[in-house]
Structure formats: structure tokens, C-alpha cells
């Protein structure tokens, strides 16, 4: 069984039921059938900026020699340590979504907020499974 843990502020109007159903179906379709867990957090711009400074900027500086301080819409973090123990519950990782940025993007793109959220969640879930896009 795949357990989806969702953390969000109450003023972020996202259906956790729809989100959990979407991710459970997604992972089952990708062949994840063992006990697994995923964490999804919805944060504000200040928190996302802090996360970006802590993790993303460091990886960019070491790999590309750049510093990108923009506030990202989503981050995904793989928990590679727990994936080494096949008999236990697998922690696939965490998806962090910046809700205010997603709202702005949805409005700009003419999409429903939930549609944009699920699009980004799916993209990040692919990253958790090791499927990455070309940079």
C-alpha cells in the first residue's frame, strides 16, 4: 500500500483526497506495489525561497557555477537511504509545492489551480522514481 502524507495550510484550497488518489493511481501505474510512503508539503514563498537557498543553490553552484535565486514552484527530494532496504516500507521521498507560485502560474496559463498542482505533482513524482527531463 502506498501512503501519501500531505501537509498544507488550511487556507490552501487543495483537496487532499483528490491528491492522494491521484498519486496512489500514478505510483500503481508505474509499478510501485510494495509498501511505500510519499510526503507532499504545500508551503509559502518565504519557505520555498529558504529551501531553494539551502538545497538548490548549492547544487547549482557545484554543478553549473550559477546561482539561481528565483522561487521555484516545486522541488522533489529522494530519500535514497530508505530505498536500500527492500523488506521495509520504502520512503520514496518528498514533494514540496509553493502554493502561491502555483496559483500565479495557473492564472497565467488559464488552468484550474488543482490542475496545475497535479501537473507539478506528477512531474515531481517522476523525479522521485528517477525519471528526469533534459536540462
Secondary structure by P-SEA (a helix, b strand, c coil): cbbbbbbbcccccccaaaaaaaaaaaaaaacccccbbbbbbbbcaaaaaaaaaacaaaaaaacccccccccccbbbbbccccccccccccccbbbbbaaaaaaaaaaaacccaaaaaaaaaaaaaaaaacccccc
